[in-house]
């Protein structure tokens, strides 16, 4: 059986369900899974930003009021920019990078994996700073912030798996 042909550049390809994904989960490649997780979090961050600027109605947060405490604290701003807006933009960049890195002949390229690492790992450090402020300084809990913290940590793990996969492919090509 001849090897499958590579699609034209920039075209999205779909693998038949009979073929398992290359090092993925739930029928998705790592990059596709990264895109899905980041897209969900981009919507959450956008919701929080829209609420903060008065465009999203009531904030669904639970009974503790931690979201309000966090959203109105000095820690909800970084260099004069709303942290939720930074999150929305950051997650959107992760989505775009993962999708572009999954198209055409880029699905095994090392560059998109490195770009994802450059986006996700600083975001993890930023999240640690925010969680420290939330728990230690403000002594409160925001469920939306916790979802984001778990998600960015999960993305960090998946990006590490993707980096390992592309490093193995690169070394196999070099050999």
N, C-alpha and C positions, 0 to 999 in steps of 0.2 A: 504494500500500500504506500503510495507516494506521500511525502510530508505535506501538511496543509499549507496552502499558499498564504502569504502575508497580505492583509488587506491594504488598500490604497491609504496613503498617509492621511491622518485626520479622521478616518472613518471609525465609528464605534463598532466593535465586533462582539458578537454573542457566541458563546460556546454552547454546543448541544448539552443538554442536561445529562446525557449519558457519560460525558467526560467530567471527571471531578476537577474542581478548580485547582490551580497551582498554589499550594500552600495557603488555602483560604479557609473560610468557615461559613456555614449556612448557604453553600452554593455560590458564595461571592469570593473574589480574590481579596487579598489584604487591602489593596487600594480602594476597591469598591466598598468594602466594609468601613474603611476610614471615611469615605465620602458620605455614607449613610449616617454614621454617628455624628460627624461634624455638621451635617445638614440639620439634624434634629436640634443640636445645640445652638446652631445659628438662629433657628426660630425662637428658642427659649431666650437667648440673649437679646434678640430684637424685641421680643415681648417685654422684657424687663426694661429695656431702654425706652420703648414707647410708653410704658406705664410711668416711668420717671419723668418724662416730658409732658405727661398729661394727655396722651393720645390713646390709651388702652383701657380705660375704665378702672375697675377695682383690681387690686393685686391679690391673686389666689395664693395664699401662703400658709395657711394653717392657723392654729390658735395662738401660737407663741409670740407672734409679732416680730420675729427675728428678721424677716425680710425688710420690714419698714425700718428697723434700727440700722441694718446694713446699708440699705439704699440711701438713707439720709445721712450717713456718717461721712467723715472726711475721707475714709478709705474707699468710698465708691467713686472717687475721682483720681485720675492719674495724669499729672501734667496738664490739668484743666480739662481733661476729656473724661466723659462718663465711662466707667469700667465696663458696663454692659455693652456700650457701643464698641469699645475696643474688642470685646469678646465676639460680637456679631460680625465685625469686619474680619477678625482673625479666623473664626470658624469658616466664614465664607471663602477666605483665601485657601484654607485647608481643603474645602470641598472642591474648589476649582482646580487646585494642584492635583488632587487625587483623581479627578475625572480626566483631566488632560493627560495625566500620567498613565491612564488606563486605556487610552485610545491608540489605535493604529499600531505602529511599530514601537511605541514607547512603553508598552505594558511590561517589558522586562528591563527597561533602561534604568540605570543607576541614578541619573540626574533627578528624576521626580522623587525618588526615595530620599535623597539628600535634601531636596527642597522641603519635603514634608518634615524631616527631622529639624530643619532650620526654623520651621514654623511652630512645631509642637513642643520641642524641648524648652525653649524660652517661655512658652505659655505655661508649662508645668511649674517653672520657677516663680512666675508671676502669681499662679494659683496658690502656691505655698505661702507667699507673702499675704495674699488675701485671706486665706484660711487662718493664718496666725492672727491677723487682725480681728477676724470674726470671733474666734474662740477665746483668745487670750486677752485681747484689749477690750473688745466690745462685750465679751461674755454672752454671746447669743448664738442662735443657729438659724440659718436660712436654707430651707430645702432646695431652692433653685440653685443656690451656690454649691450645695453638696452634689447635686446632679452634675453640674459643670465640673467639679473637682474629680468626681469618679470618672466622668467621660474623658477628660483630658489625660488622666492617668492611664485609662484604657487605650486611648489613642497612642500614648507614649510606648506602651507595650507592643501594640500592633505595628507601629513604625519601626521598632527594634526588630521585629520579625521580618518586616519587609526589607530592612537594611541587610539583614543576614541573608535573606533569599537572593537579593540582587548581588551581594558580594560573592556568594557561591556561584551564581551564573557568570559573573565577570571572571572569576578565577578559572572556571571551567572553559570559558572561551579563550582565555590566555594560554591554557595548557595544550 
